[in-house]
Amino acid sequence: MKTRYTFGGDEHIYVEMDEEMSLDAFFKSLSMSNAVRDANIPGVTEICPANASFQVKFDPDVTHPDDMLKRVQELEHKAESADKRMTTRIIEIPVYYQDPWTHDCVMRFRERHQDPSGTDLEYAARINGYDSVEAFIEAHHSQPWFVSMVGFVAGLPFLYQLVDRDKQLEVPKYLRPRTDTPKHTVGYGGCFSCIYSVRGAGGYQMFGITPMPIYDPEQKTSYLRDFMVFFKPGDIVKWKPIDRAEYDRIEAAVAAGTYAPRIAEVDFDLEAFNADMEGTNAKLMEALNAA
């Protein structure tokens, strides 16, 4: 990987680890952004990590941009030698695939789609070589996903599937963005899945919806009272298919303040994962099932 450094005006430095997303690039980006934070460089006001990059915001009146760039570059060696292990959590996220709400939205915006004759799931299944929508849905939920960043919209997670690159599901975004997307839609664009934290415009393919809130600025949701955003980079997600009855049950539990996501603390070792992806994923899901 060749790191690229660029200025973003007078107050930002953008650091890109790689042009394509990979877990190696993510871990290096995370390690380096942590190193910048730990260095306490005068003038740094914010560090924003992304999928395979991060951005540093700083006050140029405190530290000159050229000096800030040099300080950040000097920390790259720490990222290269950093431990590629982390203690994190695996979370079960219920998903009502082929729900009526995203289906209605899918059909309202067909003229903006690559294939106006079908649904987003039918299109995704076909271009990924699956014989049926059900087989594609199984591929989507059968293996865990890694939260590589949170943002773009408040609380929205970008998720990268923990499988071999040649098994990655890939689906392009809409040709033209929609003006509406239901809140909690499970979407897909490129190699990333996501959950729309709020209702609004969007261009990702729509596969289903979760009854589980992931962003609550009022912090009234029982498991979001400490912090309004549920996800953080490094979280691992396992989708759980549910039906309408289970969706309604969870939604009622959320409203009553009694719903708690299923979560287990796990250790994730990148080198062990690269050596045995299926074995690592099996251990992750065993930990979740035991929770």
Backbone as a ProteinNet text record, in pm:
[ID]
protein_1_A
[PRIMARY]
MKTRYTFGGDEHIYVEMDEEMSLDAFFKSLSMSNAVRDANIPGVTEICPANASFQVKFDPDVTHPDDMLKRVQELEHKAESADKRMTTRIIEIPVYYQDPWTHDCVMRFRERHQDPSGTDLEYAARINGYDSVEAFIEAHHSQPWFVSMVGFVAGLPFLYQLVDRDKQLEVPKYLRPRTDTPKHTVGYGGCFSCIYSVRGAGGYQMFGITPMPIYDPEQKTSYLRDFMVFFKPGDIVKWKPIDRAEYDRIEAAVAAGTYAPRIAEVDFDLEAFNADMEGTNAKLMEALNAA
[TERTIARY]
84	0	87.1	49.3	121.4	32.6	74	-5.7	3.3	-112	-117.8	-164.9	-90.9	-122.3	-162.2	-275.3	-318	-376.4	-371.5	-433.9	-579.9	-663.1	-801.6	-821	-786.3	-788.3	-675.9	-695.5	-593.7	-605.7	-716.2	-743.5	-754.8	-729.3	-745	-628.8	-592.8	-500.9	-572.7	-575	-641	-533.8	-547.7	-449.6	-520.2	-480.2	-541	-441.1	-478.9	-391.2	-386.5	-501.4	-510.4	-630.2	-627.2	-740.8	-857.4	-831.5	-939.3	-950	-1072.2	-1096.6	-1041	-974.2	-931.5	-919.1	-923.3	-906.7	-767.1	-667.3	-530.9	-524.6	-589.5	-591.1	-667.8	-778.4	-855.9	-772.7	-705.2	-627.8	-513.8	-451.3	-344.4	-400.7	-516.1	-580.3	-619.9	-676.9	-717.7	-596.6	-489.6	-369	-305.6	-304.5	-239.8	-323	-455	-538.5	-528.4	-516.1	-494.9	-359.5	-258	-125	-126.9	-200.6	-213	-283.6	-386	-459.2	-369.1	-293.6	-207	-90.9	-52.2	61.6	29.5	-100.6	-142	-71.9	-75.9	-12.1	-86.5	-16.9	-83.2	-164.4	-288.2	-373.2	-470.7	-449.7	-542.8	-674.9	-784.7	-916.1	-1008.1	-979.6	-1067.1	-994.2	-1020.2	-966.4	-1084.1	-1104.2	-1221.3	-1176.8	-1190.4	-1151.3	-1256.6	-1211.6	-1301.6	-1261.4	-1310.2	-1291.1	-1144.1	-1068.3	-925.9	-846.8	-894.4	-834.6	-878.8	-823	-872.1	-836.7	-902.9	-880.9	-853.9	-757.3	-720.8	-760.7	-837.7	-871.3	-784.6	-729.7	-639.2	-649.5	-593.3	-590.6	-455.9	-453.3	-326	-256.2	-328.5	-263.9	-182.4	-210	-135.2	-17.9	-45.8	59.4	45.1	152	149	115	36.9	-0.7	117.7	228.3	344.9	402.6	404.4	455.2	359.5	229	130.9	144.1	162.1	178.6	300.4	408.9	530.8	509.6	440	415.6	330.4	229	142.6	219.2	298.5	375.8	474.2	529.7	626.7	565.7	433.3	365.7	329.5	356.6	316.4	387.9	512	585.5	520.7	453.8	384.3	266.6	198.5	84.8	131.4	246.8	296.6	338.6	384.1	430.3	326.1	209.3	107	48.9	4.1	-60	-192.2	-214.1	-337.1	-440.4	-455.8	-557	-638	-762.3	-846	-951	-986.8	-1102.6	-1221.2	-1324.1	-1438.8	-1566.1	-1673.5	-1799.1	-1863.5	-1929.8	-2010.1	-2155.7	-2234.6	-2371.7	-2465.9	-2574.3	-2678	-2778.6	-2793.4	-2887.1	-3001.4	-3124.7	-3238	-3273.1	-3302.2	-3336.6	-3460.8	-3559	-3678	-3652.3	-3600.5	-3574.4	-3706.9	-3707.9	-3826.2	-3949.2	-3926.3	-4034.8	-4121	-4243.4	-4332.2	-4290.1	-4218.6	-4186.6	-4073.8	-3964.6	-3859.3	-3905	-3988.2	-4039.5	-4119.5	-4203.3	-4280.8	-4187.6	-4082.2	-3985.6	-3909.8	-3871.9	-3804.5	-3887.4	-4016.1	-4101.7	-4130.8	-4124.3	-4149.2	-4035	-3916.2	-3799.2	-3734.8	-3814.3	-3755.9	-3690.2	-3738.7	-3681.3	-3538.7	-3494.5	-3358.9	-3263.5	-3315.9	-3241.9	-3187.5	-3082.3	-3022.9	-3121.2	-3210.2	-3306.1	-3446.1	-3518.6	-3651.8	-3754.4	-3723.2	-3822.4	-3832.8	-3736.3	-3737.6	-3721.5	-3681.7	-3655.9	-3505.2	-3466	-3323.5	-3263	-3336.1	-3284.8	-3274.4	-3370.1	-3364.3	-3243.8	-3220.6	-3104.7	-2974.7	-2966	-2844.2	-2815	-2918.8	-2899.7	-2849	-2907.8	-2870.7	-2727.8	-2685.3	-2550.7	-2441.3	-2480.5	-2382.9	-2385.7	-2465.3	-2464.6	-2546.8	-2645.4	-2730.3	-2858.7	-2907.7	-3025.2	-3155.2	-3151.2	-3273.6	-3241.7	-3345	-3331.9	-3299	-3360.6	-3338.9	-3191.9	-3130.6	-2989	-2900.5	-2935.1	-2857.9	-2872.2	-2994.4	-3017.5	-2935.5	-2929.1	-2849.5	-2702.3	-2652	-2513	-2489.5	-2589.3	-2576.9	-2569.9	-2648.3	-2655.4	-2573.3	-2517.4	-2456.3	-2320.7	-2249.1	-2117.7	-2118.2	-2033.5	-2032.4	-1973.7	-1998.7	-1954.8	-1877.9	-1784	-1695.9	-1735	-1761.4	-1794	-1663.9	-1644.5	-1519.2	-1524.5	-1644.4	-1656.6	-1801	-1821.6	-1955.5	-1961.6	-2059.2	-2068.1	-2140.8	-2112.3	-2182.1	-2316	-2398.6	-2515.2	-2492.8	-2537.4	-2511.1	-2552.5	-2457.2	-2487.1	-2489.2	-2469.7	-2479.4	-2351.3	-2360.5	-2241	-2216.5	-2089.8	-2049.1	-1992.2	-2041.8	-2005	-1941.5	-1830.8	-1749.1	-1752.2	-1795.9	-1816.3	-1684.5	-1682.1	-1561.9	-1554	-1523	-1507.5	-1391	-1348.2	-1247.3	-1292.8	-1196.7	-1231.1	-1313.3	-1282	-1356.4	-1498.2	-1531.5	-1667.3	-1745.2	-1683.2	-1750	-1873.3	-1983.6	-2100.8	-2074.2	-2104.8	-2085.6	-2208.7	-2261.9	-2380.4	-2364.7	-2376.4	-2360.3	-2475.9	-2451.2	-2557.4	-2655.3	-2769	-2866.2	-2799.7	-2853.4	-2802.5	-2821.7	-2935.1	-2962.1	-3018.1	-2971.7	-3017.6	-3167.7	-3225.3	-3365.1	-3379.1	-3498.9	-3526	-3582	-3598.9	-3655.2	-3598.5	-3571.4	-3530.8	-3585.8	-3656.9	-3709.7	-3598.4	-3624.2	-3530.4	-3509.8	-3384.8	-3343.4	-3337.7	-3338.9	-3320.9	-3182.2	-3174.2	-3046.6	-3015.6	-2910.6	-2877.7	-2746.4	-2716.5	-2593	-2544.8	-2414.1	-2353.3	-2207.1	-2162.7	-2025.2	-2005.2	-1907.9	-1886.9	-1935	-2007.2	-2048.4	-2198.3	-2232.7	-2369.1	-2378.3	-2498.9	-2516.6	-2654.1	-2676.4	-2809.5	-2836.6	-2941.9	-2978.5	-3031.7	-2959.2	-2996.1	-3115.4	-3140.6	-3253	-3319.8	-3440.5	-3509.4	-3452.2	-3435.9	-3384.2	-3341.9	-3272.4	-3226.1	-3124.3	-3106.2	-3010	-2994.3	-2880.8	-2854.9	-2820.2	-2815.2	-2782.4	-2903.2	-2876.4	-2981.9	-3046.7	-3177.6	-3251.6	-3291.7	-3248.6	-3272.1	-3371.6	-3387.1	-3474.5	-3469.5	-3516.5	-3523.7	-3505.3	-3444.7	-3429.9	-3521.1	-3581.2	-3662.3	-3578.9	-3446.7	-3356.7	-3300	-3336.8	-3279.3	-3128	-3055.9	-2909.7	-2862.9	-2957.6	-2923.2	-3042.2	-3017.7	-3124	-3069.5	-3084.7	-3030.3	-3096.1	-3215.6	-3281.6	-3242.3	-3175.6	-3125.4	-3235.5	-3350.7	-3462	-3461.7	-3396.6	-3387.7	-3303.3	-3348.2	-3286.7	-3136.3	-3090.3	-2948.4	-2869.3	-2933.9	-2865.3	-2865.6	-2889.6	-2895.7	-2758.7	-2654.7	-2519.3	-2460.2	-2497.5	-2446.2	-2546.4	-2570.6	-2678.2	-2649.7	-2522	-2482.7	-2446.4	-2507.5	-2485.7	-2352.9	-2320.7	-2203.8	-2075.7	-1963.6	-1831.9	-1741.8	-1641.1	-1551.1	-1488	-1486.2	-1432.8	-1539.6	-1664.9	-1774.5	-1789.2	-1839.2	-1868.5	-2018.3	-2081	-2226	-2260.5	-2358.4	-2417.6	-2565.6	-2606.5	-2747.2	-2828.9	-2949.2	-3040.3	-3172.5	-3204.9	-3332.1	-3450.7	-3549.3	-3670.9	-3792.4	-3911.2	-4035.4	-4112.8	-4231.4	-4310.1	-4349	-4383.6	-4423.6	-4308.5	-4187.2	-4071.3	-4036.6	-4052.7	-4029.5	-4121.1	-4250.5	-4346.9	-4315.8	-4271.8	-4240	-4122.3	-4017.5	-3899.3	-3933	-4010.6	-4049.2	-4126.5	-4214.7	-4290.6	-4198.8	-4100.1	-4005.4	-3919.4	-3879.6	-3803.2	-3886.1	-4012.3	-4100.6	-4121.7	-4122.5	-4143.9	-4015.6	-3902.5	-3775	-3718.4	-3763.8	-3719.4	-3629.1	-3607.8	-3526.8	-3378.3	-3301.3	-3155.6	-3093	-3006.3	-2941	-2856.2	-2846	-2761.2	-2616.3	-2529.3	-2391.2	-2297	-2182	-2077	-1943.8	-1859.8	-1724.7	-1635.1	-1556.6	-1469.9	-1334.3	-1235.4	-1104.6	-1094	-1052.7	-1036.1	-888.7	-831.6	-691.4	-686.1	-637.5	-637.7	-553.9	-437.2	-351.8	-416.3	-481.3	-551.5	-668.4	-737.7	-849.9	-801.8	-694.2	-642.6	-595.2	-549	-500.7	-614.4	-727	-839.6	-968.6	-1023.6	-1142	-1263.6	-1286.5	-1404	-1395.6	-1278	-1261.3	-1279.4	-1224.2	-1238.6	-1384.4	-1455.3	-1596.3	-1680	-1647.3	-1720.6	-1703.9	-1583.1	-1558.9	-1632.8	-1636.9	-1709	-1858	-1913.8	-2058.4	-2087.9	-1993.5	-2010.2	-2018.7	-1934.6	-1937.1	-2069.4	-2121.6	-2250.5	-2362.2	-2362.7	-2468.2	-2466.7	-2348.1	-2335.7	-2377.2	-2392.2	-2423.7	-2567.7
-119.8	0	124.2	222.1	347.7	458.3	517	619.8	750.6	817.2	944	1052.7	1164	1277.1	1396.8	1458.2	1578.7	1678.5	1806.8	1911.2	1927	1957.7	1994.9	2138.1	2232	2371.9	2398.5	2497.5	2535.6	2461.5	2387.5	2333.7	2181.6	2113.6	1968.8	1900.8	1783.2	1693.2	1560.7	1513.9	1387.4	1282.3	1168.6	1060.7	936.5	892.3	775.4	659.7	548.7	432.2	354.3	345.8	268.9	319	301.5	344.1	246.9	124.4	28.7	-14.9	-51.1	-91.8	-231.7	-248	-378.4	-368.8	-481.4	-478.9	-433.5	-468	-421.2	-269.6	-208.9	-62.9	-1.7	-67	-16.4	-17.4	-128.6	-138.6	-36.5	-14	85.2	225.3	253.4	383.3	404.4	299.7	310.3	329.6	253	264.3	402.4	453.2	582.5	697.6	690.1	795.7	793.6	673.9	665.8	724.3	701.3	755.8	908.2	963.1	1109.6	1162.4	1092.9	1135.4	1129.4	1020.3	1003.9	1102.7	1152.6	1244.4	1382.7	1414.2	1545.3	1660	1658.1	1763.1	1895.2	2001.2	2129.4	2173.7	2213.9	2265.6	2164.8	2034.2	1933.6	1943.9	1958	1973.3	1854.6	1775.7	1662.2	1562.7	1433.5	1327.4	1240	1227.3	1156.8	1035.7	912.2	792.8	753.5	691.2	642.4	500.1	451	310.2	271.2	346.8	317.8	448.2	542.4	675.9	744.3	863.3	947.2	1092	1182.3	1325.3	1392.7	1483	1558.5	1703.8	1756.5	1898.5	1968	2083.1	2153.2	2304.5	2375.9	2522.6	2565.8	2621.1	2658.9	2774.2	2847.4	2954.2	2898.3	2772.2	2706.6	2627.8	2547.7	2471.8	2494.2	2539.1	2566.8	2438.3	2447.9	2327.6	2241.3	2301.1	2221.1	2144.2	2209.3	2142.5	2031.4	2058.1	1955.9	1833.8	1857.8	1745.9	1662.2	1728.2	1656.5	1575.4	1632.8	1561.6	1436.2	1448.9	1334.6	1227.2	1266.7	1170.1	1093.1	1159.3	1093.8	980.5	979	877.4	752.4	753.7	639.1	510.6	521.8	400.9	331.4	408.8	348	263.9	310.1	235.4	106.4	111.7	-6.6	-116.4	-77.9	-176.3	-206.2	-145.5	-160.8	-302	-343.5	-473.5	-474.6	-579.2	-588.1	-675.6	-650.6	-719	-615.9	-648.5	-557.6	-636.7	-583.4	-634.5	-550.6	-616.5	-543.9	-619.1	-594.8	-663.7	-711.9	-826.1	-874.6	-856.5	-803.3	-761.3	-828.2	-880.5	-937.8	-828.7	-805.2	-703.2	-771.9	-763.5	-825.7	-750.5	-824.3	-764	-831.4	-751.6	-799	-776.5	-879.1	-870.6	-870.4	-802.8	-795.5	-743.4	-644.1	-584.3	-496.3	-462.1	-381.2	-235.5	-179.2	-36.4	-4.6	-80.2	-55.8	-101.5	-205.2	-249.3	-137.6	-70	42.3	151.5	180.2	281.9	237.3	109.3	53.2	76.4	49.3	58.5	203.7	295.8	437.5	501.6	440.2	503	413.5	332.2	239.6	312.5	431	501.1	548.1	542.4	583.9	464.2	345.5	222.3	162.8	79.5	12.5	-83.3	-142.9	-240.3	-205.6	-119	-77.2	-189.9	-304.2	-411.7	-498.9	-490.4	-577.9	-500.7	-570.9	-508.8	-500.7	-429	-417.2	-554.5	-635.9	-768.1	-859.1	-852.7	-934.3	-894.7	-765.7	-716.1	-759.3	-743.7	-780	-929.1	-1012.3	-1157.1	-1193	-1132.2	-1167	-1128.6	-1007	-964.2	-1029.3	-1089	-1160.9	-1311.7	-1353.7	-1493.2	-1587.8	-1536.7	-1623.2	-1657.4	-1779.1	-1826.7	-1768.8	-1718.9	-1667.6	-1556.5	-1478.6	-1374.3	-1436.2	-1550.7	-1616.8	-1657.8	-1705.2	-1744.4	-1622.8	-1510.9	-1388.5	-1338.9	-1341.7	-1299.3	-1385.3	-1515.3	-1603.8	-1565.4	-1531	-1488.1	-1357.9	-1272.8	-1144.9	-1162.7	-1255.5	-1265.7	-1380.1	-1467.8	-1589.7	-1568.2	-1462.2	-1434.1	-1295.8	-1275.1	-1146.5	-1032.5	-911.1	-789	-702.1	-625.1	-540.4	-394.7	-321.2	-178.3	-101.7	-51.4	16.6	166.6	224.2	365.8	395.9	507.8	555.7	702	736.5	875.7	892.8	1003.1	1053	1110.2	1027.5	1074.4	1029	1107.3	1075.9	933.3	854.5	720.1	611	645.4	545.8	463.7	329.4	245.6	195.1	189.6	121.6	-13.8	-120.6	-256.2	-332.3	-398.9	-471.6	-619.5	-706.3	-846.9	-920.7	-1004.2	-1077.3	-1208.9	-1196.6	-1311.3	-1284.1	-1388.4	-1370.9	-1265.3	-1193.3	-1087.5	-1140.1	-1262.3	-1314.8	-1357.3	-1357	-1387.8	-1263.5	-1147.4	-1023.2	-1000.5	-963.6	-918.6	-776.4	-747.7	-612.5	-571.1	-455.6	-403.1	-252	-197	-51.9	25.7	151.2	239.2	269	326.8	369.5	461.7	466	557.4	702	730	861.9	842.3	918.3	897.2	917.8	845.3	864.4	990.3	1043.1	1154.6	1104.7	973.3	917.9	778.6	749.2	616.3	598.3	489.2	470.4	460.9	514.4	501.1	353.9	318.4	182.4	86	140.8	56.5	-5.9	-135.6	-202.5	-190.5	-114.3	-84.1	-146.1	-127.9	-184	-98.6	-65.8	9.2	-27.3	-68	-113.3	-243.8	-246.8	-366.3	-343.7	-233.5	-198.3	-214.7	-275.6	-269.6	-153.2	-110.3	1.1	-7.5	73.5	93.1	242.8	284.4	426.2	464	550.8	587.1	681.3	754.3	848.2	836.4	885.7	889.4	1002.5	976	1081.5	1028.4	1111	1073.4	960.2	887.3	778.2	715.5	649.7	585.8	439.3	383.8	242.1	154.6	33.8	-64.5	-96.4	-123.4	-148.6	-295.4	-362	-505.6	-539	-451.1	-481.1	-369.2	-397.8	-294.8	-360.8	-286.7	-337.3	-259.3	-326.5	-255.7	-193.4	-209.8	-168.1	-28.9	72.4	206.1	204.5	278.3	286.4	429.4	523.8	664.8	731.2	794.9	859.5	986.5	1102.1	1226.8	1266.9	1215.7	1245.9	1146.9	1038.1	935.4	878.6	853.1	791.5	639.9	588.7	444.5	383.9	272.1	217.3	196	141.7	111.1	224.8	341.2	457.8	575.7	548.1	656.9	711.9	630.1	677.5	754.4	714.1	781.4	763.4	868.8	868.1	781.4	748.4	668.6	528.2	426.8	290	231.8	246.3	179	260.1	188.3	249.8	164.7	224.6	146.8	30.4	-85.8	-205.2	-299.8	-252.1	-341.8	-449.1	-565.6	-673.3	-701.2	-718.6	-734.7	-869.4	-935.5	-1055.4	-1025.7	-1021.4	-1000.4	-1122.8	-1101	-1210.8	-1189	-1276	-1260.8	-1280.3	-1193.3	-1204.8	-1186.9	-1227.6	-1208.8	-1090.4	-1065.9	-950.1	-958.8	-1077.7	-1091.6	-1056.2	-1103	-1071	-922.8	-866.4	-722.3	-642.9	-677.4	-606	-625.5	-746.3	-773	-688	-680.7	-601.5	-453.3	-408.1	-266.7	-229.6	-319.4	-293.4	-293.1	-382.9	-387.6	-262.7	-211.8	-87.3	26.9	34.5	140.9	130.4	7.9	-12.9	2.3	16.2	31.7	-98.4	-211.3	-341.2	-415.6	-360.7	-432.7	-409.5	-516.5	-508.2	-588.9	-528.6	-602.8	-716.6	-822.2	-934.1	-901.1	-899	-853.4	-945.3	-972.1	-1046.7	-976.8	-973.5	-919.2	-1026.1	-986	-1081.6	-1016.8	-1100.9	-1055.3	-1083.7	-982.2	-999.4	-981.2	-1082.7	-1083.3	-1087.4	-980.8	-972.5	-1081.8	-1110.4	-1213.8	-1351.5	-1379.1	-1506.1	-1514.6	-1403.4	-1401.1	-1427.9	-1361.6	-1382.5	-1525.8	-1590	-1728	-1828.9	-1795.8	-1889.9	-1811.1	-1761.9	-1677.7	-1753.6	-1871.8	-1948.1	-1986.1	-2027.4	-2064	-1945.8	-1830.2	-1709.4	-1667.4	-1669.8	-1631.7	-1726.9	-1855.7	-1953.4	-1924.1	-1889.1	-1857.1	-1730.2	-1632	-1508.9	-1537.6	-1620.4	-1648.7	-1740.5	-1825.7	-1907.4	-1817.5	-1717.4	-1623.7	-1550.1	-1511	-1441.1	-1533.9	-1657.4	-1752.2	-1787.1	-1774.9	-1805.9	-1688.8	-1572.3	-1451.4	-1454.5
0	0	0	-77.5	-84.2	-29.7	81.2	145.5	68.3	54.2	-17.8	77.9	80.5	167.1	81.7	115.2	43.9	143	104.7	185.1	143.5	242.1	216	261	173.7	213.9	313.2	399	497.2	629.3	650.4	782.8	787.7	677.8	677.2	605.8	656	586.3	567.7	442.9	408.5	384.2	451.9	442	388.3	268.5	204.7	203.8	267.3	274.5	143.9	78.4	-44.6	-122.6	-255.2	-336.5	-326	-282.7	-266.7	-121.6	-82	54.3	79.2	191.1	239.3	390	457.7	603.2	642.3	558.9	587.2	583.5	482.8	472.9	589	629.2	741.8	869.6	896.5	1020.8	1022.6	908.6	904.5	926.8	866.4	885.1	1030.9	1092.4	1231.9	1323.2	1298	1380.5	1367.6	1244.1	1222.9	1280.3	1265.9	1324.3	1476.5	1535.8	1680.9	1721.2	1636.1	1664.4	1660.4	1565	1556.6	1681	1723.4	1843.4	1966.9	1979.3	2096.7	2098.8	1979.9	1971.9	2026.9	2038.9	2092.3	2020.7	1889.7	1810.4	1833	1868	1891.6	1769.3	1793.1	1686.1	1630.3	1652.9	1601.8	1677.3	1603.8	1666	1641.4	1535.7	1506.3	1416.9	1439.2	1354.8	1312.5	1182.5	1130.6	1048.7	1102.5	1027.9	925	815.2	710.8	674.2	559.5	524.5	511.8	436.6	418.4	420.9	500.7	505	634	656.3	765	734.4	803.9	783	916.4	914.7	1034.1	1014.5	1107.2	1106.1	1209.4	1172.3	1263.7	1244.7	1340.6	1337.2	1279.1	1156.9	1094.9	1165.1	1252.8	1328.7	1445.6	1482.1	1590.1	1533.5	1430.9	1362.3	1213	1147.6	1004.3	927.4	819.6	743	701	657.8	617.8	735.7	852.5	971.8	1017.9	1004.5	1041.9	951.2	822.4	729.4	766.5	799.4	836.6	963.4	1061.7	1187.5	1164	1080.5	1051.3	975.7	877.2	798.9	886.2	985.1	1073.3	1153.9	1164.6	1244.9	1165.6	1035.6	953.9	995.8	1038.9	1077.1	1196.5	1283.1	1396.5	1349	1244.8	1190.6	1124.6	1058.4	988.6	1085.4	1203.4	1301	1409.1	1397.6	1501.1	1501.4	1616.6	1633.9	1557.8	1478.5	1399.6	1469.7	1597.9	1677.2	1753.6	1779.5	1857.5	1933.2	2047.2	2120.4	2077.8	2029.6	1976.1	2014.3	1945.4	1976.6	1846.9	1854.4	1743.7	1782.1	1689.3	1717.9	1618.9	1668.8	1582.2	1545.9	1415.5	1367.9	1293.8	1345.2	1276.5	1148.2	1042.2	913.6	855.7	824.2	754	605.6	538.4	395.1	318.1	203.3	115.5	191.2	276	352.5	263.6	305.3	219.9	206	303.7	300.9	202.8	208.6	110	-28.1	-35	-165.7	-231.8	-153.1	-207.4	-260.1	-183.9	-225.6	-350.5	-355	-472	-598	-590.6	-709.1	-747.7	-652.3	-684.2	-761	-755.2	-816.7	-922.8	-992.2	-1089.9	-1206.2	-1242.8	-1358.5	-1331.5	-1205.8	-1170.5	-1159.2	-1185.6	-1162	-1292.6	-1278.8	-1394.3	-1461.2	-1381.7	-1435.2	-1386.2	-1458.3	-1414.6	-1413.1	-1474.1	-1485.7	-1361.5	-1269.9	-1152.8	-1024	-919.2	-788.6	-766.5	-663	-630.7	-598.9	-524.4	-488.6	-610.2	-698.8	-821.1	-905.5	-915.9	-991.6	-925.6	-793.1	-721	-733.3	-722.3	-734.7	-873.6	-976.1	-1113.7	-1144.8	-1111.4	-1152.1	-1067.4	-953.1	-872.4	-897.8	-995.4	-1036.8	-952.1	-879.3	-797.7	-873	-850.9	-922.7	-868.6	-745.8	-685.1	-586.9	-555.4	-454.3	-319.4	-289.9	-161.5	-145.2	-253.9	-246.6	-224.6	-286	-265.5	-121.9	-68.9	68.6	165	139.8	224.4	219.9	100.6	88.3	164.7	169.4	238.3	389.2	444.5	590.7	649.7	566.4	620.4	686.5	647.7	705.4	771.1	869.8	941.1	857.3	903.8	836.8	935.9	883.9	964	941.7	1049.3	1038.1	1016.5	896	862.6	888.5	889.7	925.3	959.9	1027.2	1060.8	1020.8	938.6	896.7	766	699.3	580.9	624.4	688.8	763.7	907.3	1004.5	1144.9	1178.5	1229	1276.7	1172.2	1044.9	937.7	929.1	943.4	934.1	792.3	753.2	630.5	671.1	609.1	649.8	534.1	565.5	467.9	504	409.3	441.8	462.7	567.7	603.5	525.7	396.5	307.6	212.6	140.5	36.8	-62.7	-120.6	-215.8	-333.4	-379.5	-494.7	-459.3	-329.9	-287	-246.2	-257.6	-222	-310	-247.1	-321.7	-368.2	-493.1	-545.6	-624.8	-588.5	-655.2	-669.6	-790.9	-805.9	-743.7	-717.7	-669.9	-783.3	-749.3	-849.2	-952.3	-1072.7	-1174.3	-1131.6	-1067.9	-1010.3	-870.4	-772.5	-634.6	-619.3	-523.5	-486.9	-402.4	-396.3	-305.3	-172.6	-159.7	-36.7	-12.6	113.1	158.5	299.5	328.4	464.2	568.3	686	796.8	829.4	858.7	896.1	778.3	655.6	537.8	537.3	506.1	483.9	334.8	304.3	165.9	122.1	-7.6	-62.2	-178.1	-175.4	-284.3	-297.9	-416.3	-434.7	-360.1	-267	-183.9	-41.9	-17.4	118.1	139.3	253.4	301.6	399.6	430.8	524.5	586.6	688.8	744.5	743.3	676.4	674.9	813.4	880	1017.2	1023.7	916.8	911	774	763.5	635	550.6	420.7	334	198.7	123.9	-8.7	0.4	-108.7	-107.2	-244.5	-263.8	-392.4	-381.8	-260.5	-243.6	-276.9	-325.3	-346.6	-212.1	-213.4	-89.8	-80.8	28.4	44.1	154.3	252.1	365	466.2	587.5	690.7	827.6	919.8	1056.5	1150.3	1248.8	1347.7	1458.6	1450.7	1558.7	1532.1	1609.7	1591.3	1614.7	1531.8	1546.2	1571.1	1573.6	1597.3	1665.2	1778	1853.4	1918	1851	1906.6	2037.9	2066.8	2193.8	2302.4	2263.8	2356.3	2446.1	2385.3	2457.5	2442	2336.5	2315.9	2427.9	2485.1	2605.9	2591.9	2479.6	2462.6	2398.3	2378.7	2323.3	2421.8	2548.9	2647.2	2682	2666.3	2694.9	2577.6	2455.9	2336.3	2223.8	2148.6	2049.3	1925.7	1900.9	1784.9	1830.9	1770.3	1816.6	1768.8	1640.3	1584.9	1601.5	1599	1595.8	1507.1	1444.2	1358.3	1434.6	1369.1	1432.6	1483	1494.2	1529.5	1421.5	1461.2	1366.7	1373.9	1258.8	1249.9	1188	1247.1	1187.1	1164.2	1035.5	1003.3	1043	1097.5	1130.2	1056	959.3	887.1	981.7	970	1050.7	961	1012	937.3	994.8	940.9	982.7	1130.6	1177.8	1316.8	1411.2	1377.8	1460.2	1451.4	1332.7	1315.5	1408.4	1408.6	1492.8	1640.8	1678.4	1818.4	1865.4	1782.8	1819.5	1823.5	1726.9	1724	1850.3	1895	2017.3	2139.2	2141.1	2252.9	2257.3	2141.4	2135.8	2194.4	2153.4	2202.6	2353.8	2406.1	2549.1	2630.2	2561.2	2630.8	2684.1	2629.6	2680.1	2582.5	2464.5	2364.9	2390.1	2383.7	2396.6	2283.9	2204.4	2096.5	2152.3	2075.4	2114.4	2079.4	2182.2	2164.8	2241.9	2181.7	2251.3	2228.7	2331	2316.4	2254.7	2154.9	2085.7	2057.8	2034.8	1988.8	1839.6	1763.6	1619.3	1584.5	1521.1	1481.6	1329	1266.9	1121.3	1057.4	1113.5	1055.8	1067	1179.1	1194	1097.2	1077.9	983.1	840.9	799.3	663.7	642.5	750.2	739.5	735.5	800	807.5	825.1	713.5	720.2	771.7	719.2	760.8	907.9	953.7	1094	1186.2	1146.6	1228	1237.3	1124.4	1124.6	1209	1202.6	1282.8	1432.1	1474.6	1614.9	1656	1565.9	1595.8	1618.1	1530.1	1541	1658.1	1695.2	1816.9	1939.8	1944.7	2057.5	2064.9	1949.9	1947.3	1991.1	1943.1	1979	2127.4	2188.9	2331.6	2420.2	2360.6	2438.4	2490.8
[MASK]
+++++++++++++++++++++++++++++++++++++++++++++++++++++++++++++++++++++++++++++++++++++++++++++++++++++++++++++++++++++++++++++++++++++++++++++++++++++++++++++++++++++++++++++++++++++++++++++++++++++++++++++++++++++++++++++++++++++++++++++++++++++++++++++++++++++++++++++++++++++++++++++++++++

